[in-house]
């Protein structure tokens, strides 16, 4: 089993390999799009999509390492009964203060109970908002309204943009 820091190092190496690949295959012509083939542009596109996925993985790995280090530093400061600590890195001073953070969640099936509970508190009432997520609205309008041959009401703004669907092809 690897540590979060080791996982982060592996991802950083993968990112560097992708950067090297982009530099090798994507000269100025590919980056500007002038005089390039479909294959060259498509390869750059796929490489950038791989970078996008890798970026999300890097972000998760970075957060795990950062959270682990943060907790470890706070534990050491608490054990030494330090209220604050200071360190200098690269000519800049950084102050450290142990803190606590509360994380909460509510299961989807308990949401109605949560809403009712919030309604019993003056400040809780202010938290309740009736909203529709934009992707949920998009699917509803696409499937139910446009799918039935109707137009959405004028207060729902719509526009269509050209996009590209790319999927991995099955191996030969």
N, C-alpha and C positions, 0 to 999 in steps of 0.2 A: 504494500500500500504506500502510495506517495503522499507527501505533505502538500498543502496548498501552495507553498512557495516553489516546490519542485514542479507542480503542475503549471504554475505561472511561467516558470523558466522555459518549459517545453513549448508553451504557447508563444512566448516571445521569439523563440527560435523559428517557429513556423511562420510568424509574421515577418521576420527578417528574410526568410526564404521567399515569401511572396513578394516582398519589396524588391529583392534581387531579380526575381522573375519578371516583374513589371519593367524594371530598368533594362533588362536584357532584351525583352521582346517589344517593348513599347518605346520606340524612339520618338523624336519630335513629330514625325509624320503620323504615327498612330495616335498620339495624344491630341493632335489637331484634327485628325480625321481626313486629312487631305492625302489623296493618292494611296489609300489603303484598301485592302480587300475586305470582303465580308468576313473571311476567316480570321484576319488579324484583329478586326474590331470585335468579333464575337469572342475570341480568346481573351482579349483585354476585359471584356464585359464579364466573362465567367470568373476571371481572376479577381476582379473587383467584388463580385458577389461572394467569392470565397473569403475575401478580406472582411466583408460585412459580417459574415458568420463568425469568423475568427475574432473580430472586434467584440462581438457580444460575449464570446467565450472568455476573452481577455478581461472584459469588464467584470464578469462574474468571478473569475479567478482572482483578480486584483482586489475585489471587495472582500473575498474570503481571507486573503493575506492581510489586508489592512485591518479588518475586524479582529483577526487573531492577534496581530501585533498590538492593536489598541487595548484589547483586554489584558494582554500580558504586561504591557507597560503600566496600566492602571493597577493590576494586581501587585506588581512589584512596588509601586509607589504607596499603595495602601499598606502593604506588609512593612514597609520602612516608615510608615506614618508620615509621609510627605504630603502636604496639601498642594504644593506646586513644585515643579521642576523646570529647569531651563537648560537648553543645550544650544550650542552654536554650530551651524553647518554652513559652509561656504560664505562666511562673513555675516550671516543672518542669525539672529537669536530667535529661538522658538520656546514658548512657554507651554508647559504641560500641566493640566489639572485633571485629576481623576473625576469621572462623572458617571452617571447611570442613565440608561435610556430604556424607556418602556416600549415594548412592542405589543400591540393587541390585534386581534382579528375576530371575526365572527363567521361561523359557518353559514353557507347560503340558506340552509333550512331553518336557521335561527334568526334570519333577517326580520321576519314579521314581528317576532318577540322583541328584538332589538328596537325596531321602529316604535312599537307600543311603549317600551320602557323609556325611550328618548322623549316621547310626547309627555311623559309625566314630569319631566324636568324643564324648567323655564328655559335654560340655556340649551338644553337638548333639542327643543322644538326648532331652534334656529339651524340645527345641523341637517334637518330633513329637507331634502330637495327632490322634486320630481324631475327626473332627467331621462333622456334617451341618448344612449351612446351613439355617436355618428355612424359607426359601422353597422350597428343594429338597425338604425333608420335607413341606411343605404340598402341593406339586404331586404328590408320590408318593402321599400319603394320599388326596388328592382323586381322582386318576386311577385308581390301582391298587386301593386298598382300598374307598373309598366307591363308586367306579365299578363295582366287582364286587359291590356290595350287602352288603359286610361292614362291621363296625365296627372302628375301630382299637383296639389293645390299651389297657388302662386307664392305662398309664404315659404314653400320648400324650394330652395334654390338648387338647380342642377346644372352641371356642365360635364362635357365628355372630353377627356384628354387621350391622346395617343399613348399607348404603353406597349410593353413587350412582355410576353409570357415565355419564360425559359424554364425548362425542366430537364433533369438529368435523363439522358437516353439510356435504355437498357444496354448492358454490355453485350458485345458480339460473341 
